[in-house]
Amino acid sequence: MTGGHLQIIVCGAGPAADVTTLINTAHEQSWTAVVTATPHAVSLIDVADVERLTGAPVRTDYRKSPGVRRSLPAADALIIAPATYNSINKIALGLADNYAMTSIAELIGGQVPTVIVPFVNTALAARLPFRRAVTSLRDEGVHILLGSAEGWEPHPPGSGNDRQSEFPWVTAFKTAAEQAVRYGA
């Protein structure tokens, strides 16, 4: 699909600093993009640079002014990346304790094609709550780039900094665009 609107939710993990790679990849395919950041992700991204690239403010909180409507276009696809252990578990449980999680719940509930790219270590990925969350989200139709078939594996504890440069931003976009076409977004 050439052209569309991408909603990006950035969680608080190291690769968040490189979200501009995803934005630029979307722009190369004539997509627009906006970014919402979890409370922990805000300090990891260059907010001014992201806003310059997207032409829209980075959303971090609920609207402040009553009666003011959001001016965001309808999303053709949603990418949640890098998704933390905590965020993936919250998404699967339907917890909406901040603006980003509420947005995710609404977009998934609205059948927007969704791709999640976890950034977790092997110890966290081995936990039963995480494995159940991944299964639950996949059962709900969410595409999760995780596992050898997806070309993205958890990293050993303490090696996250070494894996940041390998984060699959381009693959995430290609997968989201394919999902948007498949589901007629």
VENFENFEN-V778648 format. One record per residue. N is the residue number from 1. SS is DSSP state (2 for helix, 1 for strand, 0 for the rest). Layout:
N_SS + N_SS
//
This chain:
1_0 + 2_0 + 3_0 + 4_1 + 5_1 + 6_1 + 7_1 + 8_1 + 9_1 + 10_1 + 11_0 + 12_0 + 13_0 + 14_2 + 15_2 + 16_2 + 17_2 + 18_2 + 19_2 + 20_2 + 21_2 + 22_2 + 23_2 + 24_2 + 25_2 + 26_2 + 27_2 + 28_2 + 29_0 + 30_0 + 31_1 + 32_1 + 33_1 + 34_1 + 35_1 + 36_1 + 37_1 + 38_0 + 39_0 + 40_0 + 41_0 + 42_2 + 43_2 + 44_2 + 45_0 + 46_0 + 47_2 + 48_2 + 49_2 + 50_2 + 51_2 + 52_2 + 53_2 + 54_2 + 55_0 + 56_0 + 57_0 + 58_0 + 59_1 + 60_0 + 61_0 + 62_0 + 63_0 + 64_0 + 65_0 + 66_0 + 67_0 + 68_0 + 69_0 + 70_0 + 71_0 + 72_0 + 73_0 + 74_0 + 75_0 + 76_0 + 77_1 + 78_1 + 79_1 + 80_1 + 81_1 + 82_1 + 83_1 + 84_0 + 85_2 + 86_2 + 87_2 + 88_2 + 89_2 + 90_2 + 91_2 + 92_2 + 93_2 + 94_0 + 95_0 + 96_0 + 97_0 + 98_0 + 99_2 + 100_2 + 101_2 + 102_2 + 103_2 + 104_2 + 105_2 + 106_2 + 107_2 + 108_2 + 109_2 + 110_0 + 111_0 + 112_0 + 113_0 + 114_1 + 115_1 + 116_1 + 117_1 + 118_1 + 119_0 + 120_0 + 121_1 + 122_2 + 123_2 + 124_2 + 125_2 + 126_0 + 127_0 + 128_2 + 129_2 + 130_2 + 131_2 + 132_2 + 133_2 + 134_2 + 135_2 + 136_2 + 137_2 + 138_2 + 139_2 + 140_0 + 141_0 + 142_0 + 143_1 + 144_1 + 145_0 + 146_0 + 147_1 + 148_2 + 149_2 + 150_2 + 151_0 + 152_1 + 153_0 + 154_0 + 155_1 + 156_0 + 157_0 + 158_0 + 159_0 + 160_2 + 161_2 + 162_2 + 163_2 + 164_2 + 165_2 + 166_2 + 167_0 + 168_0 + 169_2 + 170_2 + 171_2 + 172_2 + 173_2 + 174_2 + 175_2 + 176_2 + 177_2 + 178_2 + 179_2 + 180_2 + 181_2 + 182_2 + 183_0 + 184_0 + 185_0
//
